[in-house]
Amino acid sequence: MRIGVFCSGGDAPGMNACVRAVVRSAVSAGHEVVGIQRGYQGLLDEDFFINTEGQPWMSLRSVSDIAKRGGTIIHTSRCDEFLTEAGQQKAAAILRKNKIDALVSIGGDGTFHGCVALAKFWDGLNIGCPGTIDNDLLGTDFTIGFATAVNTAVEAVDKVRDTAESHERLFLVEVMGRHCGYIALHTALAAGAEIVCLPEVDMDIAAIDRRLHELKQRGKKSLMIIVAEGYKYGGAAKVNEGLEAAGCPFSTRVVMLGHIQRGGSPVPADRILASRLGDFAVRSILAGRTGAMAGEADGKLVLTPFEETYSHHKPVPEDLVRLLDTLSS
C-alpha cells in the first residue's frame, strides 16, 4: 500500500513527531509513504518529499531525529484552490495518478473539512490526526501541539509577572484562540492569573472593572489578565481601552504573544500523543478504516468521524472556570 502524509493549516508543535510515527509504522509494516509537502496546495502541485537518495518517498532515515523539532519538515499551507469543487476533483485525480491508496491528514477542522470534500471524488482511505494548538476538536481530550502552546504561554506570563510586580502594574496578555478558550484557561490556571477572558464566558468590561476595584481594595498591587483573541468584547488591546475608559484602578500594559505559541520544541506530552496517534492512524488504515480522526479520550485511542470532530463547539470545562475564580479570589 502507498500511504500519503501531509500537514495542513496552522503548524503545531508535535507535527514532526506525528509524521515520524506515520512513516516508521507504515514502513515497518512493509508499506510506502509519500510525503506531500505544503498540504493541499502541495498535493495540487504534486510537490512530493524527495529523500536523500533522490526517491519520491519517505524512508526511515527521512524522519530520523525530527520528533524534537517544532514545525513540520514537510511544511504546511492553506489552499484556496482546494476549496473549490474543481480543485477537489484535481486532487483526487492526482492521488489516482500517483497510485496513492490512503492518506494520513494532520491538521485541524479546516483540514478535516477538506478530507470530507475529497471523499466525494476519491475512494481511498483517509485517517486524520488532530494537529492544532487550539484543542478545539471533538473526539480527543487534547490535540497535538496544545500542551506545548500552553507551556510557551505560561513561561511568557511568568516572565511578564516579574515586570508587573516590579512596576505594580496590570498586564493583559493575549493568547491564541479565535473560537476556543482552552489555551487561555489553561494558561491562566497554570500561571496564577487573576482573570481570564474567554469566548465561552460572557463577562463584560464592566464586570472585569468591578473585579479589579475589589482586588485593589484588598491590597492587590499587580495583576495578570489572560485574554483569548476571540473574546467577545475584543482582544487584549480592546479590553485595555475599555478598562481605561471605565476608570481602571491600575496602570496597564498589553502583551500579545502571537505566533510564538506555535513554535518551539514540543514538550514530551505532545511528542508522545503525536507518536501514538500517528501509529494508530496507520494501523487504522491497514485495518480498512477511513473517514475519521484518530484521537485519545480517557486514555484510550478512538476514531471519530470527521464530520463529528467539528459538528459543534467544544466547551471549556466549567469546573476549571470555577477553579480559577476560586483560586484568584
C-alpha positions as CSV (number, residue, x, y, z in Angstrom):
1,M,0.0,0.0,0.0
2,R,1.2,3.5,-0.7
3,I,0.2,6.0,2.0
4,G,0.4,9.8,1.7
5,V,1.0,12.0,4.7
6,F,0.6,15.8,4.8
7,C,0.2,18.7,7.2
8,S,-2.4,21.4,6.6
9,G,-3.4,24.7,8.1
10,G,-1.6,26.3,11.1
11,D,1.5,24.5,12.2
12,A,1.6,22.9,15.7
13,P,4.5,21.6,17.8
14,G,4.4,17.8,17.5
15,M,3.6,17.6,13.8
16,N,7.1,16.2,13.1
17,A,6.7,13.5,15.8
18,C,3.4,12.5,14.1
19,V,5.0,12.4,10.7
20,R,7.8,10.3,12.1
21,A,5.3,7.8,13.6
22,V,3.3,7.5,10.4
23,V,6.5,6.8,8.3
24,R,8.0,4.3,10.7
25,S,4.8,2.5,11.4
26,A,4.0,2.2,7.7
27,V,7.5,1.2,6.6
28,S,7.9,-1.3,9.3
29,A,4.7,-3.0,8.1
30,G,6.1,-3.1,4.5
31,H,4.3,-0.1,3.0
32,E,5.4,3.0,1.2
33,V,4.9,6.6,2.5
34,V,4.7,9.6,0.1
35,G,5.3,12.9,1.9
36,I,3.0,15.5,0.4
37,Q,4.6,18.9,1.0
38,R,2.7,22.1,1.8
39,G,-0.7,20.4,2.5
40,Y,-3.5,20.6,-0.1
41,Q,-1.5,23.1,-2.1
42,G,1.4,20.7,-2.4
43,L,-1.0,17.9,-3.4
44,L,-2.4,20.1,-6.3
45,D,1.2,21.0,-7.3
46,E,2.4,17.3,-7.0
47,D,5.1,18.6,-4.6
48,F,6.3,15.4,-3.0
49,F,9.1,14.9,-0.5
50,I,12.3,13.7,-2.0
51,N,14.6,11.7,0.2
52,T,18.4,11.8,0.4
53,E,18.7,9.2,-2.3
54,G,16.5,11.2,-4.7
55,Q,13.5,9.0,-4.3
56,P,9.9,10.4,-4.0
57,W,9.0,8.7,-0.8
58,M,9.9,8.9,2.8
59,S,12.4,6.4,4.3
60,L,13.2,5.6,7.9
61,R,16.2,7.9,7.7
62,S,13.9,10.7,6.3
63,V,12.4,11.1,9.8
64,S,15.4,10.5,12.0
65,D,15.7,12.8,15.0
66,I,12.8,15.0,14.0
67,A,10.4,14.4,16.9
68,K,12.1,17.1,19.0
69,R,11.8,19.7,16.3
70,G,9.0,22.2,16.1
71,G,7.1,23.0,12.9
72,T,6.9,20.4,10.2
73,I,9.6,19.2,7.8
74,I,7.1,18.6,5.1
75,H,5.7,22.2,5.6
76,T,2.1,23.3,5.7
77,S,-0.1,25.9,4.0
78,R,-3.6,27.0,3.2
79,C,-5.0,26.5,-0.2
80,D,-7.9,28.5,-1.8
81,E,-8.0,26.3,-4.9
82,F,-8.8,23.2,-2.9
83,L,-11.9,25.0,-1.5
84,T,-13.4,24.7,-5.0
85,E,-15.0,21.5,-6.4
86,A,-12.7,21.7,-9.4
87,G,-9.7,21.8,-7.0
88,Q,-11.0,18.7,-5.1
89,Q,-11.5,16.8,-8.3
90,K,-8.0,17.7,-9.4
91,A,-6.6,16.5,-6.1
92,A,-8.5,13.2,-6.5
93,A,-7.1,12.7,-10.0
94,I,-3.5,13.4,-8.8
95,L,-3.9,10.8,-6.0
96,R,-5.0,8.2,-8.5
97,K,-2.3,9.2,-10.9
98,N,0.4,8.7,-8.3
99,K,-1.2,5.4,-7.0
100,I,-1.7,6.8,-3.5
101,D,-4.1,4.4,-1.7
102,A,-4.5,6.2,1.6
103,L,-3.9,9.5,3.4
104,V,-2.9,10.5,6.9
105,S,-4.0,14.1,7.2
106,I,-2.5,16.1,10.0
107,G,-4.3,19.3,10.9
108,G,-7.4,20.9,12.4
109,D,-11.0,21.4,11.4
110,G,-10.2,23.1,8.1
111,T,-8.1,20.1,7.2
112,F,-10.9,17.7,8.1
113,H,-13.5,19.7,6.2
114,G,-11.1,19.1,3.2
115,C,-11.0,15.4,3.9
116,V,-14.8,15.2,3.8
117,A,-14.9,17.1,0.5
118,L,-12.2,15.0,-1.1
119,A,-14.0,11.8,-0.3
120,K,-16.7,12.8,-2.7
121,F,-14.3,12.3,-5.6
122,W,-11.7,9.9,-4.3
123,D,-12.3,6.4,-2.8
124,G,-9.0,6.0,-1.0
125,L,-8.7,5.6,2.8
126,N,-8.2,8.7,4.9
127,I,-7.5,8.9,8.6
128,G,-6.7,12.3,10.3
129,C,-4.5,13.3,13.2
130,P,-5.5,16.4,15.3
131,G,-2.6,18.7,14.7
132,T,-3.7,22.1,16.1
133,I,-2.7,24.1,19.2
134,D,-6.3,25.3,19.8
135,N,-7.6,21.9,21.3
136,D,-10.9,22.7,19.6
137,L,-11.7,19.3,18.0
138,L,-14.3,16.9,19.4
139,G,-13.2,13.2,19.7
140,T,-9.9,13.8,21.6
141,D,-9.1,15.1,25.0
142,F,-6.1,17.0,23.7
143,T,-4.8,17.9,20.3
144,I,-1.2,17.7,19.1
145,G,0.5,21.0,20.0
146,F,-1.8,22.2,22.7
147,A,0.4,21.2,25.6
148,T,3.4,23.0,24.1
149,A,1.5,26.1,23.3
150,V,0.3,26.4,26.9
151,N,3.8,25.7,28.2
152,T,5.1,28.5,25.9
153,A,2.4,30.9,27.1
154,V,2.9,30.1,30.8
155,E,6.7,30.7,30.5
156,A,6.0,34.1,28.9
157,V,3.4,35.0,31.5
158,D,5.8,34.1,34.3
159,K,8.3,36.5,32.9
160,V,5.8,39.2,32.4
161,R,4.6,38.9,36.0
162,D,8.1,39.7,37.3
163,T,7.8,43.1,35.5
164,A,4.2,43.5,36.6
165,E,5.2,43.1,40.3
166,S,8.3,45.3,39.9
167,H,6.3,48.2,38.5
168,E,3.0,47.4,40.3
169,R,1.0,47.1,37.1
170,L,-1.8,45.2,35.5
171,F,-0.8,43.3,32.4
172,L,-3.2,42.0,29.8
173,V,-1.7,39.1,27.9
174,E,-3.4,38.0,24.7
175,V,-3.1,34.3,23.7
176,M,-4.4,32.4,20.6
177,G,-7.9,31.1,20.5
178,R,-10.3,32.7,18.0
179,H,-13.2,30.4,18.9
180,C,-11.9,28.3,21.7
181,G,-10.7,29.4,25.2
182,Y,-8.7,26.3,26.1
183,I,-5.2,27.9,25.8
184,A,-6.3,31.0,27.7
185,L,-8.0,29.0,30.5
186,H,-5.1,26.5,31.0
187,T,-2.5,29.4,30.8
188,A,-4.4,31.4,33.4
189,L,-4.7,28.5,35.8
190,A,-1.0,27.4,35.4
191,A,0.3,31.0,35.7
192,G,-1.9,32.0,38.6
193,A,-3.7,34.8,36.7
194,E,-6.5,36.7,38.4
195,I,-8.8,37.0,35.5
196,V,-9.3,35.2,32.2
197,C,-11.4,36.4,29.2
198,L,-12.8,33.5,27.2
199,P,-15.0,33.3,24.1
200,E,-17.3,30.9,26.0
201,V,-17.9,33.1,29.1
202,D,-19.9,36.3,28.8
203,M,-18.1,38.6,31.2
204,D,-18.2,42.2,30.0
205,I,-15.8,45.0,30.6
206,A,-17.9,46.5,33.4
207,A,-17.7,43.2,35.3
208,I,-14.0,43.0,34.9
209,D,-13.6,46.6,36.1
210,R,-15.7,45.8,39.2
211,R,-13.5,42.8,40.0
212,L,-10.3,44.9,39.6
213,H,-11.7,47.5,42.1
214,E,-12.4,44.7,44.5
215,L,-8.9,43.4,44.2
216,K,-7.4,46.9,44.6
217,Q,-9.4,47.4,47.8
218,R,-8.0,44.1,49.1
219,G,-4.4,45.4,48.6
220,K,-3.5,43.8,45.2
221,K,-0.8,45.8,43.5
222,S,-0.1,43.8,40.4
223,L,-2.3,41.5,38.3
224,M,-2.4,39.4,35.2
225,I,-5.4,39.1,32.9
226,I,-5.2,36.4,30.1
227,V,-7.3,37.3,27.1
228,A,-8.2,34.8,24.3
229,E,-8.0,36.6,21.0
230,G,-11.6,35.5,20.3
231,Y,-13.1,37.1,23.5
232,K,-16.5,38.6,22.7
233,Y,-15.5,42.1,23.7
234,G,-12.2,42.2,21.8
235,G,-8.6,41.3,22.1
236,A,-6.3,42.5,24.9
237,A,-5.8,46.0,23.3
238,K,-9.6,46.5,23.0
239,V,-10.2,45.2,26.6
240,N,-7.5,47.6,27.8
241,E,-9.2,50.5,26.1
242,G,-12.5,49.6,27.7
243,L,-10.9,49.3,31.2
244,E,-9.2,52.7,30.8
245,A,-12.5,54.3,29.8
246,A,-14.2,52.6,32.8
247,G,-11.6,54.1,35.3
248,C,-9.4,51.0,35.8
249,P,-7.6,51.4,39.2
250,F,-4.3,50.0,37.8
251,S,-1.6,51.2,35.4
252,T,-1.9,48.8,32.5
253,R,0.2,47.3,29.7
254,V,-0.7,44.9,26.9
255,V,1.4,41.9,25.7
256,M,0.4,39.9,22.6
257,L,2.1,36.5,22.4
258,G,1.0,35.8,18.8
259,H,2.7,33.1,16.8
260,I,5.4,32.4,19.4
261,Q,2.8,29.9,20.8
262,R,3.1,27.8,17.7
263,G,6.8,27.4,17.7
264,G,9.5,25.7,19.7
265,S,10.4,22.1,20.5
266,P,7.3,20.1,21.5
267,V,7.0,19.1,25.2
268,P,7.1,15.3,25.9
269,A,3.3,15.1,26.2
270,D,2.9,16.3,22.7
271,R,5.6,14.0,21.3
272,I,4.0,11.0,23.0
273,L,0.5,11.9,21.9
274,A,1.7,12.6,18.3
275,S,3.5,9.3,18.2
276,R,0.6,7.3,19.5
277,L,-1.9,8.9,17.1
278,G,0.4,8.7,14.1
279,D,0.9,5.0,14.7
280,F,-2.8,4.5,15.4
281,A,-3.7,6.2,12.1
282,V,-1.6,3.8,10.1
283,R,-2.9,0.8,11.9
284,S,-6.5,2.0,11.3
285,I,-5.8,2.4,7.6
286,L,-4.3,-1.1,7.4
287,A,-7.5,-2.3,9.1
288,G,-9.6,-0.7,6.3
289,R,-10.9,2.2,8.4
290,T,-11.5,5.6,6.8
291,G,-13.2,9.0,7.1
292,A,-12.2,9.5,10.7
293,M,-9.8,11.3,13.1
294,A,-7.5,9.4,15.4
295,G,-7.8,10.7,18.9
296,E,-7.2,9.9,22.6
297,A,-10.1,10.0,25.0
298,D,-9.8,8.9,28.6
299,G,-6.5,7.3,27.8
300,K,-8.0,5.2,25.0
301,L,-7.3,5.5,21.3
302,V,-10.5,6.2,19.4
303,L,-11.7,7.0,15.9
304,T,-14.3,9.8,15.4
305,P,-15.9,10.5,12.0
306,F,-14.5,13.7,10.5
307,E,-17.9,15.4,10.5
308,E,-18.3,14.9,14.2
309,T,-15.0,16.4,15.1
310,Y,-16.3,19.9,14.2
311,S,-20.0,19.4,14.5
312,H,-20.4,21.8,17.4
313,H,-18.3,23.9,19.7
314,K,-16.0,22.0,22.2
315,P,-16.8,23.7,25.5
316,V,-14.1,24.5,28.1
317,P,-14.5,22.6,31.3
318,E,-16.8,24.5,33.7
319,D,-15.0,23.1,36.7
320,L,-11.8,24.7,35.6
321,V,-13.5,28.0,35.1
322,R,-14.9,27.8,38.7
323,L,-11.5,26.7,40.0
324,L,-9.8,29.8,38.5
325,D,-12.4,32.0,40.1
326,T,-11.9,30.3,43.4
327,L,-8.1,30.4,43.4
328,S,-8.0,34.0,42.2
329,S,-10.5,35.3,44.8
